[in-house]
Each structure stands twice: as structure tokens, then as C-alpha cells.
Amino acid sequence: METVVVGLSGGVDSSVAAYLLKKQGYNVIGLFMLNWEEQDDADHCTAEQDFEDVKRVANKIGIPYYTVNFAREYRERVFKYFLDEYEKGYTPNPDVLCNREIKFGPFLDYALSIGADYIATGHYCKRVDRDGKVYLYKSHDKSKDQTYFLNQLSQDQLKYVLFPLADIDKAEVRKIAKELGLVTAEKKDSTGICFIGERNFRQFLKNYLPAKKGKICDLDGKVLGEHDGVMYYTIGQRRGLNLGGKNGYKDDRWFVVKKDVKTNTLYVNCGECEEMYSSGCIVREFNWITDEMSGEFSAKAKLRYRQPDQDVSVSVIDSHTIRLDFATRQRAVTIGQFAVLYDEDGMCYGGGRIDELVR
């Protein structure tokens, strides 16, 4: 009997993933990861409650469970990068790094060290084995598909991973959990920063990156107000600027258009403008999940998670650098986010960090 270590988070998805694997005849072990430790997190970090839910779920479906602490690895491999990117004025995606550096890094290594044949998670995505390689495909439930967050995984990681939720949708997952009487059946999906949870994001960042007020200017350089620190704003943002009712400007919403970290200046515009759009981007540190492509080809791309697939033309510059030219100009493409590529059938080529915009 093959052994699978399931990453139990205390949520409904991983709970049902563990049940389905046991039902399929695997020897299932639950493992809860503790990846964040802060003294003042009583109101924010739900790790204690999550572990209580893990215990209840494991006992209900009849599997052993353990906990492992990867807080040091998380801080060194993910959180440091997260802070470095924000300090440079970029907008990182820590969830992508968390998967590569923690869930499919130390977690996988630990599982293999205790004799596991596979690990499994509650991600909505599909594994397809073909020609001696593992391919990553979108899940049956396209509204919940999470391949975007797994774009940095390698063959050496994927070959040990099972995705039990590949062919069912979220409604069915909750139905199964309810029928089993699992405590997680109606539990709200987690949001916020990976493993850190929901909180006032700006206030949280201020604990690590002190605020430095500066000028808010229009695109001609006219000073309109004061910001709390350029790192706290994202391109395309319209909330929290406090610029309503400026004389000499049309009655429209204000948007963040660009940030200058060197001068600590935030540039905005009243209404949509050309500067908010780009026709392409340069993507670096690109990770090819299976076969490395070359030359030019057409693909689908996501430039952020909650975005419909976009038609793009891909030009491979070198093994880890590509250029994307968009079929339709894209609004608020953000440096630091990940661009993820797919073929027509939903197979994920991989992804990389958006490093430069083409206007």
C-alpha cells in the first residue's frame, strides 16, 4: 500500500482531499505545517484554531496526524523576498514562492524522509503523466483553478504530488465534507498572505517597512497631496488616495499610474489614461514545467490570478527569459507579479516574474 502525506491546512479542500485518498486505498498521513510565528498575532493568525480543526478532521476520517514547524524556512525563503520586493516598489506574489519554497520544498522533503511515496494537497489542478513526464493542467473547476500559483514547480517536485480535487468542483467538495460531518464543511476559504492570514495589510507592512511619507503628483509633476509610502500602493489602485474634489480636474476617480521609489513619489491620474496600459512585457526567471520552448509561439496567459486568459504571442529570448506581446492591450500590468502561460487545452507551460513593461 502506497503512503501519501497530505498537507492538512484546517480548510475544507485539504480535508476532503485526505478523505478521497483514503477512500482510494492509500495509507494517508495528515501533516499540519506551522509556518508563521509572531507574538502579537492572536487576532490574526489562526494556526491554533486550524490545528484544532485538523485534529477533528483526521480523527473523523481515521488517519494519523502530525505537525511540523517550517517558520524559519518560510521567513528566509519567502517572507524576506516579499519584503525586499515591496521595498523596491514592486508587488510580489508570496503564494507562488510559498508553494515552490515550502509546500513543495521542505514539506516534500520531510514527507519523503518518513517513507511517503507521494504528497498531496487540496489545490484545484490536475496532474497528467505522459511520455515519462508530469504535466500540470487546469482543474475541472475552472473558477477555482490554482495552477497559477504552482507555475514555479519542477519535474522533481511534481512527480511526487497528487491532486485529489482535479476532477470535482468546490460545491461537490463542500457537499462531501457536509455528508461526512467534517467540522470544515462550512468553513470560510482562507484569504490574505500565504500562512500569515487576513489583516490590515498596510498596517502589517508598517511593522517591517517603516512608512515614509512623500508627494502624490499628477503626470505633469503637479503636487496633489501626500502618500504614506509608495511601497503601500499598487498600479491601478484607486482607493485610499484621498484626492477627491481637486480644482481644475474632471469629476472622475483617481488611479495610481506609476511609482518612483528613488524620489518617493506616487504618480496618479484623474480617470483612465494611456500610461495605465501596456502592449507587452518582459518576463524573467521563467520556469518551464516540462519542455523548454524556443522561437515564437501563441499561448494563453494570466498576468494575475483573478484574470481571464489573455491571447499572447511569446518570443523566447533565452532559457529563462521571454517576451509577451498582448493581442489586446492590458491594464495595470504590475512588475513583480507572475505571468503564467497555458496552451489551448489548459496545460501550464510554467511562469516567470514580470520584470519590464512594453508600452
LOKOLVEX-615603 format. One record per residue (C-alpha): y, x, z; residue in one letter. Coordinates in pm, whole numbers, padded with zeros to 5 digits, always signed. Each point is the difference from the previous one (the first is absolute). Example, Ala and Ser with C-alpha at 12.3 -4.5 7.8 and 13.67 -1.06 7.14 Angstrom:
! residues 2
-00450+01230+00780a/+00344+00137-00066s/
END
This chain:
! residues 359
+00000+00000+00000m/+00337+00141-00105e/+00273+00030+00261t/+00357-00114-00064v/+00290+00072+00234v/+00260-00275-00037v/+00361+00061+00089g/+00068-00295+00230l/+00373-00059+00040s/-00008-00316+00206g/+00090-00209-00305g/-00193-00268-00186v/-00069+00206-00315d/-00184+00288+00168s/-00179-00248+00229s/-00149-00189-00295v/-00071+00325-00188a/-00218+00114+00293a/-00183-00334+00012y/-00070-00001-00374l/-00144+00352+00011l/-00229-00088+00289k/-00109-00310-00192k/-00084+00225-00297q/-00237+00203+00218g/+00204+00306+00088y/+00000+00163+00342n/+00365-00068+00087v/+00211+00190+00255i/+00356-00104+00082g/+00264+00268+00051l/+00352-00070+00124f/+00263+00263-00079m/+00285+00069+00241l/+00266+00170-00211n/+00327-00062+00182w/+00095+00081+00359e/+00347-00058+00139e/+00103-00067+00359q/+00254-00270-00087d/-00214-00202-00238d/-00111-00278+00231a/+00188-00261-00202d/-00091+00134-00341h/-00331+00180-00018c/-00289-00245+00018t/-00278+00260+00029a/-00120-00125+00339e/-00026-00362-00116q/-00153+00107-00331d/-00273+00194+00178f/-00076-00302+00218e/-00044-00203-00320d/-00222+00275-00145v/-00225-00019+00307k/-00027-00378-00025r/-00077+00011-00374v/-00260+00278+00035a/-00175-00183+00283n/+00005-00325-00196k/-00163+00142-00312i/-00222+00235+00197g/+00105+00353-00092i/+00090+00302+00216p/+00363+00110+00007y/+00188+00315+00093y/+00356+00127-00002t/+00136+00329-00130v/+00348+00151+00039n/+00171+00141-00310f/+00356-00014+00138a/+00058+00373-00046r/-00125-00006-00360e/+00211-00304-00078y/+00316+00158+00139r/-00057+00328-00186e/-00129-00134-00332r/+00184-00331-00042v/+00287-00055+00241f/+00158+00342-00055k/+00002-00063-00377y/+00143-00347+00063f/+00293+00142+00198l/+00059+00291-00241d/+00029-00238-00296e/+00242-00233+00178y/+00213+00296+00111e/+00031+00101-00366k/+00118-00350-00088g/-00324-00114-00164y/-00214-00306+00076t/-00360+00104+00071p/-00313-00212+00016n/-00191+00113+00312p/-00288-00244-00062d/-00108+00196-00309v/-00002+00329+00194l/-00170-00165+00296c/-00294-00095-00219n/-00035+00344-00157r/+00065+00203+00314e/-00154-00213+00277i/-00222-00293-00098k/-00174+00192-00275f/+00055+00342+00157g/-00080+00064+00369p/-00152-00347+00032f/-00242+00066-00286l/-00083+00347+00133d/-00070-00141+00346y/-00224-00274-00139a/-00203+00247-00203l/-00030+00229+00302s/-00174-00274+00199i/-00249-00068-00278g/+00163-00271-00210a/-00094-00042-00366d/+00323-00190-00075y/+00320-00123+00154i/+00146-00342-00073a/+00338-00165+00037t/+00151-00345-00035g/+00204+00099-00307h/+00010-00242-00291y/-00119+00219-00287c/-00319+00068-00193k/-00223+00305-00040r/-00178+00040-00335v/-00255+00278-00052d/-00033+00116-00362r/-00106+00322-00172d/-00042+00181+00330g/+00356-00079+00109k/+00164-00253+00229v/+00271-00219-00152y/+00256-00200+00198l/+00070-00351-00131y/+00220-00286+00111k/-00164-00256+00225s/-00095-00356-00087h/+00295-00126+00206d/+00287+00141-00207k/+00261-00132+00245s/-00147+00222+00273k/-00110+00297-00210d/+00066+00328+00183q/-00092+00263-00258t/+00369+00098-00003y/-00043+00148+00349f/-00316+00191-00100l/+00146+00178-00303n/-00025+00343+00164q/-00374-00007+00070l/-00236+00254-00157s/-00355-00024-00130q/-00119+00187+00310d/+00150-00275+00216q/-00086-00305-00209l/-00369+00085-00041k/-00050-00072+00371y/+00197-00326+00012v/-00113-00363-00019l/+00240-00293-00047f/-00179-00317+00118p/+00295-00227-00087l/+00005+00095-00369a/-00114-00337-00132d/+00137-00256+00245i/+00348-00127+00069d/+00200-00016+00320k/-00061-00371+00055a/-00375+00060-00009e/+00033+00290+00243v/+00178-00221+00251r/-00255-00276-00056k/-00289+00237+00076i/+00175+00127+00312a/+00064-00355+00120k/-00361-00107-00058e/-00117+00303+00200l/+00242-00078+00281g/+00171+00340-00025l/+00311+00045+00210v/+00177+00149-00304t/-00050-00308-00222a/+00359-00123+00034e/+00161+00332+00088k/+00314+00077-00196k/-00023+00284-00252d/+00158+00322+00123s/+00325+00115-00160t/+00242+00284+00058g/-00066+00373-00006i/-00364+00105-00018c/-00138+00022+00357f/+00348-00025+00152i/+00042-00373-00046g/+00285-00245-00018e/+00338+00093+00148r/+00371+00029-00071n/-00039+00266-00268f/+00351+00143+00018r/-00013+00025+00378q/-00341+00166-00021f/+00127+00264-00246l/+00298+00074+00224k/-00243+00122+00267n/-00102+00284-00233y/+00288+00038-00247l/+00336-00037+00180p/+00253-00223-00170a/+00287+00167-00184k/+00266-00242-00113k/+00168+00049-00334g/+00194-00165-00281k/-00108-00294-00213i/+00165+00032-00341c/+00000-00193-00324d/-00108+00179-00317l/+00357+00118-00062d/+00010+00169+00339g/+00221-00254+00178k/-00085-00020+00371v/-00110-00350+00102l/-00145+00049+00345g/-00226+00203+00224e/-00380+00029+00010h/-00235+00095+00284d/-00173+00282-00191g/-00104+00013-00368v/-00367+00052+00091m/-00017-00352+00141y/+00078-00169-00334y/-00212-00052-00311t/+00100-00034-00365i/+00059-00365-00089g/+00052-00101+00365q/+00257-00277+00051r/-00034-00086+00368r/+00176+00180+00285g/+00293+00137-00202l/+00268-00225+00157n/+00224+00014-00305l/+00071-00367-00064g/+00346-00121-00102g/+00146+00323-00141k/+00331-00053-00183n/-00002+00091-00368g/-00373-00058-00046y/-00184-00299-00138k/-00174-00240+00235d/-00352+00145-00022d/-00257+00184+00207r/+00028+00372+00064w/-00294+00227-00085f/-00087+00359+00085v/+00000+00195-00328v/-00041+00365+00107k/+00011+00234+00299k/+00150+00347+00032d/-00162+00172+00297v/+00212+00316-00034k/+00329-00187+00044t/-00159-00280+00210n/+00144-00258-00240t/-00149-00338-00085l/+00098-00140-00342y/-00003-00375-00058v/+00098-00251-00265n/+00113-00360+00013c/-00268-00176-00204g/-00272+00138-00225e/+00090+00302-00214c/-00145+00240-00254e/-00034+00276+00261e/-00264-00205+00181m/-00236+00012-00298y/-00209+00276-00153s/-00197+00028-00322s/-00261+00239+00135g/-00089+00252+00267c/-00165+00336+00060i/-00301-00017+00231v/-00122+00316+00172r/-00298+00086+00220e/-00200-00246-00210f/-00356-00050+00121n/-00259-00088-00264w/-00276-00196+00172i/-00255+00058-00277t/+00064+00158-00339d/+00323+00190-00050e/+00182-00138-00305m/+00204+00194-00254s/+00253-00067-00273g/+00150-00347-00018e/-00148-00341+00074f/+00098-00353+00101s/-00069-00135+00348a/+00103-00247+00267k/+00200+00128+00296a/+00111-00108+00345k/+00316+00173+00121l/-00025-00170+00340r/-00272-00205+00162y/+00134-00354-00032r/+00070+00020-00371q/-00175-00148-00304p/-00155+00260-00229d/+00250+00149-00245q/-00075+00124-00352d/+00071+00372-00031v/-00051+00287-00241s/-00144+00305+00174v/+00067+00358-00109s/-00206+00261+00183v/+00216+00308+00063i/-00257+00200+00195d/-00303-00069+00220s/+00212-00143+00284h/+00320-00111-00176t/+00056-00298-00228i/+00291-00185-00154r/+00009-00379-00010l/+00211-00189-00252d/+00036-00365+00090f/-00041-00275-00260a/+00261-00193+00199t/+00272+00172+00202r/-00081-00004+00370q/+00231-00084+00287r/+00035+00216+00312a/-00278+00249-00074v/-00002+00217+00310t/-00061+00374+00032i/-00266+00068+00261g/-00207-00310-00080q/-00328+00021-00192f/-00057-00096-00364a/-00360-00116-00049v/-00167-00039-00340l/-00268-00246-00119y/-00180-00080-00322d/-00030-00350-00147e/-00315-00072+00203d/+00154+00088+00335g/-00145+00350+00032m/+00233+00224+00200c/+00070+00335-00167y/+00174+00127+00314g/+00359+00048+00104g/+00276+00239+00095g/+00342+00028+00161r/+00303-00122-00195i/+00216+00313-00012d/+00270-00060-00262e/+00147-00299-00183l/+00071-00028-00372v/+00313-00206-00062r/
END
